[in-house]
């Protein structure tokens, strides 16, 4: 759930904190790897492919 969709102020605060923590962790990972992580569709395909070597499209066709 995004920050804007949270039904309460407490939920919005929690969502904002989670978003900030995720961004901080992503930056830490990028520094450790020495390169930027893929974003958007490239990231989806990268994560999908890393699990079993097939792309998301190939999995749907199977």
C-alpha positions in Angstrom: 0.0 0.0 0.0 1.3 3.4 -0.9 1.6 6.4 1.3 -1.3 8.1 -0.4 -3.6 5.1 -0.2 -3.2 4.5 3.6 -6.5 4.9 5.3 -5.2 6.5 8.5 -2.5 9.0 9.6 -0.8 6.2 11.4 -0.8 4.1 8.3 0.6 6.9 6.2 3.4 7.4 8.7 4.2 3.7 8.6 4.1 3.6 4.8 6.4 6.6 4.6 8.8 5.0 7.0 8.8 1.8 5.0 9.5 3.6 1.8 12.4 5.5 3.3 13.9 2.3 4.8 13.6 0.6 1.4 15.3 3.5 -0.4 18.1 3.5 2.2 18.6 -0.3 1.9 18.6 0.0 -1.9 21.3 2.7 -1.8 23.4 0.5 0.5 23.0 -2.5 -1.8 24.0 -0.3 -4.9 27.1 0.9 -3.1 28.1 -2.6 -2.1 27.6 -3.9 -5.7 29.3 -0.9 -7.3 26.4 -0.3 -9.7 22.8 0.8 -9.8 20.1 -1.7 -9.4 17.7 -2.2 -12.4 14.4 -0.2 -12.0 10.9 -0.8 -13.3 10.3 -3.5 -15.9 14.0 -4.3 -16.1 14.1 -5.1 -12.4 11.0 -7.3 -12.7 12.5 -9.3 -15.5 15.9 -9.5 -13.7 14.3 -10.8 -10.5 12.1 -13.2 -12.5 15.0 -14.5 -14.5 17.3 -14.9 -11.5 15.0 -17.5 -9.8 15.2 -20.1 -12.6 16.9 -18.6 -15.6 13.6 -18.0 -17.6 12.1 -14.7 -18.3 8.6 -13.8 -17.1 7.2 -14.2 -20.6 8.7 -17.6 -21.0 7.2 -18.7 -17.7 3.7 -17.6 -18.9 4.0 -19.6 -22.1 5.0 -22.8 -20.3 
